[in-house]
Amino acid sequence: MTATPLALTMGDACGIGPEIAAMALARGALPGGFVIGDIAVLRRAAAVVAVADGVSLPVIEIECPADALRLPPRCVPVLPLAGLPRGLAQLPYGRVDARAGAAAAACIRAAVALARRGEVAAIVTAPIHKEALAAAGEPYPGHTELLQAEAAEGGPACPVRMMLANDELKTVLVSIHVSLRRAIEAVTVEGVLETLRIAHASAARWGQPRPRIAVAGLNPHAGEGGLFGDEEQRFIAPAIEAACREGIDARGPFAPDTVFMRARHTPEHPGEFDLVVAMYHDQGLIPVKYLGVERGVNLTLGLPFVRTSPDHGTAFDLAGTGRADPASLIAAGEMARRLSG
């Protein structure tokens, strides 16, 4: 039997998060897993799954995470969260709603509290909608920033980075949810070096204590010797040199249009690198997502607990249809188990 429960947050009540959580649990794919959220929302999601899969899916209210370990498989254990906005289960699917954003944020905060107390092995977060989060008055643009703030417990925030990974490619980002203009400004010696440190330290969790890290350039052809930009010479190369002096196996900067192909690992083509540090959000995420959204997992590196999530969003167009695919959430849960050891 699984020794420690696995916390799943329900995500945005108007999106596919509750459905894919119910699907994953119904298929027995996440043993010891339970959902933090609104029980009426999960009952609505279970009804959608029951119609889609042709199975009856019991939703069981639990009082503490450990209760999830004592339940039979193929049910949906839910730890209800007090104080959530009323009427979440009546909200229409596929709409941005401040109440859904507030509930999603509250579930994340509750999951962090459980993780910090050691009551759960790891956190797997279902998708949230950034507009709904903002409508609820949350000052954080996404999961990563909210998790970082909650992990700090009112003290100085620990440095964190987003990583997107599948079985072929891992990328870690220097900047996350900022405009492209601000992302360019974030390419500093300190920013790149801190990313390399976090990536290097985190890799030991998945069995690579000395990962081979490729660093992508910012500009086309990695600046082509300064012809297309000098950020590589001014910031990225010095950060790589500093990392190497600390014993980190970092190489580059490499042309961003080819480095991901060089790092991609397949049975036919062993990758030259174990992960790639990308300079900004889309540079790093597009290659991984192109290989298959259903296989990708989002990890937050640098937190004092394990947190993973699927690499897709709320999919408002699919919510309530029963056609959402839980594969990425299941992959996130499986990776969370592996990393939490």
N, C-alpha and C positions, 0 to 999 in steps of 0.2 A: 504494500500500500504506500502511496505517496506520503511522505513524512510531514510536509508543510503545505498549507493551502496556497493556491495561486489566485491573486486578485485580478479580476477583469473589471475595468470601469465601463459603464454602459454607453459612454459617448453621447452624441447628440440624439435626443429622443425623436427628432424628425428625420433622422438619417438611417443608414443601414446598421449602425453599431449594435443596437439591441438584437436585431435579427441574426447577424453573423455570430454574435456571442451565443445566442440560443442554439443556432445550428451546430456550432463547434461542440457545445456541451451535449447536445442531443446525439451526436455521433460518437461520443465517448473519447473525443480527441484530446481533451484537456483534463485528465484525471486530477481530482483535487481542486478544480477550478470553481470559482463562484463569481457572481456579478455584484458589484456595488451599484446601487441605484434605486429606481422607483419600481416597486413590484408590479404596479398596474402597467407600466410601460413594458416590462418583460413579459407579462401575460399577453399583452397585445402582440408582441414579437413572437411569442411561442405559438400563438394562434396562426400567425402567418406561416411559420415553419411547419406547423401541423398540416396545413392545407397543401403546402408545396411538397412536403416529403411523405404525406399520407400516414403520419404517425401521431399518436397522442403524446404530448410533451408536458409532463407535470412541472409546474413552477413551485418551488418549495422555499418558504421564508425561513431563513436561519438567523440565529441570535448572535453568533460569533463565527469568525473564519473557520475555526476547528470543526464546526458542525459539518462543513462541506466534505470532510474526509469520511464521515460516517454515513453518507447518503448513498443509495444505489446509483449506478451509472445511468446515463441517458435521462437525466433530469436537469432542471435549471435551478441551482441554488441561488438565492438572492439575499444579500444582506441589505435590508432597507435603510435608507439614509434619512434621518429626521430633518425637517426644515426645508425640504425641496419645494419649489413652487408647486402650487396646486394645478391639477388638470393637465399634467404632462401627457397622459395617455390619450387625451382628447385633441391634442395639437395635430393639425394636418401634416401628413408626410410631405417632405420636399419643400418646406418653407423655413426661412430664417426666422427664428423667434428668440427673443431675449431670455425667456423662461428656460428654453432648452439650453442656451449657452450658460446660464447661471447654474443649472443642475449639473451640466457636464463638468464645470469647474469645481463644484462642491464634491463630486465623486472623485476627482483627481486628488483633491486635498485629503479626503478621507483615506484614500489608498496610500498616500504618502505617510500619513500618521500610522497606519497599520504596519507598513514596511519598516518604519523607524523603530517601532516597538518589537519588531521581530515576529509579528503574528502571521506574516505571509512571506513566502519565498521570494516573490518577485511581483511586479506590476505589469500587466498587459493592458494598454489603453486602447479602447475602441475609438474610431474617428470622431473628432469634434469639428465644428464649423467656425472658422475664424471670425466671420461676420457676426454670428450669434454670440460669440464670446465678447466681441467688442460692444454689441448692443446691450449686453448684460453689465457693462461698465468695467469689465476686466481689463487691467492695464497690460496684459501679456498677449502677444500676437499668436501664440501657439503653445503646444504641449511643453516644448523644451524649456521655454522661458518661465512658464508657470512651475514646472517641476524644479527648476533651478532655484526659484525663489522659495518654494516650500521646503526644499532640502536645507536651506540656510537657516530656517527657524528664527528669522528676524536678525540673524547675524550677517556677516559678509558672505556674499554669494560665492559658491565654489565654481571654478571654471568648468564649463561643460561644452560638449560638442555633439552634433548630430552625426550618426553614421547610418547609412543605408547599405544593406547587405543581402546577398543571396548566395547560393552555393557556388557561384562563378566569380563574383566581384564584390568588393567592399570599398566604399568611399566614405571619407570623413571630411566634413566641411569646416572651412575657416569661419565663414559667416552663414547665417541662417535666414531668418525672415526679416530681411531689410530690402530696401530698394537697391537696384543695381548700382546706382551712384554711391550709396552708402557702403555697399559691399566692396566696391573698389577701394574706398577709403579705409576699409577694415584690413586691407592687405598691408600689414606692417611687419617688421621683423618680430616684434613681440607676439602679434596675433598668429603668425605662421608657426613660430617656435612653440608657443603654448599648445597649438593644435597637434604638432608632432609629439610633444611630450605626452599629451593625453592619449593619443592614438597608440603610442608605444606602450604605455603603462597598461592600457585597457586590453591589449591583444593577448596578454597572458591569460585572461579569463577564458578565451577559447583555444588555448593550447599553443599560442605562438609567442613565447617570451621574448623573442628577438625578431620581430616582423621586418620584412623587407618593404620599406615604404617609398613609394614613388610620389613625387610632388609635381602637380600640374602647374604650368605657367598660367598667368592671367591673360596674356595677350596672344593673338594668333602667332603660331610658330614659337611660342615662349619668348616673344619679343624680337626674335631674329637679330640678336646682338644689339638691341636698342633701336632698330629701324621702326618697329611697330609699338614701341613703348618700353620704358626702362624699369618698370616695377620689378621685373625678374632680377635685374642687376642690383637695384637699390634695396630691396626688401626680401625677396624670396630666397635668392642664393645665400645671402648672409645668414638667414634663419636656418637653412639646411646645414651650412658649415658649423654653426653653433650647436645644432642638434648632434651632428657627428662627433663633435668634441665631447659630448655628454654620453657617448656610447650608443646613440640611436642610429640605426641603419637607414638613413634617409638619402635619397638620390634625386637629382633633377636640378633645376626645373625642366620638365619635359613639355613638348608641344601638346596642348590639351586635346587636339583632335586625334591623337594616336595613343596616348598613354593608357587610356582605359582598355583599348584592345590588347595592348601589351600585358596588362595586369590580369585580364580575364583568364580564368582557369577552367579548362574543360579536359575530359579524358584524352582528347586528341591533341590538346595544346596546353601544357602546363604554363601557368602564368609566370612572368618574370618577377612579379611583385606580389606581396600578400595583401596590400591595400593601397589606395590612392588618396592622397590629401588633395582636395579640390578647393579652389579659391572662393567659390560662391555656390548658392543653392542649386540653380539649374545646371550648372556645369557638372556637378557631381551626381545629381539625381536622375537626370535624363538617361545616362548610360545604363544605370541599374534598372530603372523602370522599363526601359526598352526591352530588356531581357525577359520581362514578364512580371506584371504587377502582382500576380497571384503568388509569386515566389519570394517577393521582397519583404524585408523586415527592417523597421526603423528602431535604432537603439540610441539611447542617450548615454554618452560616455562621460565619466567624471562624477556621476552621482554616487552617494554612499549606499545605494541599493540598485538592483537590476530593474530596468524598465525597458520594455519593448512595445512595439505596436505594428499593425499592418502598414504597408507603405502606400495606402490609398486613402481617399477622403470619404466624406459622408455619402457620396453617390445618391444625391437627392432624387435623381431620375429613377433609381431602382428601389428606393425605400418603400416598403409595404407590398412589394410584388412577389416576394419569395424567390426572386431570381439572383439575389446577391450571392457572391461566392465567398465562403469563409476561409478559403485556403491560406490567404496571407495572415489572417488572424491566428489560424492554427499554427502556421510556421513561426509566428511571433511567440506563441505560447511554448512551443517546443524549444525555441532558442532560449527563452527565459528560464526554462527548467535546466537546460544545459549550463547556462552561465551562472545560475544560482547554486549549482553543484549539489 
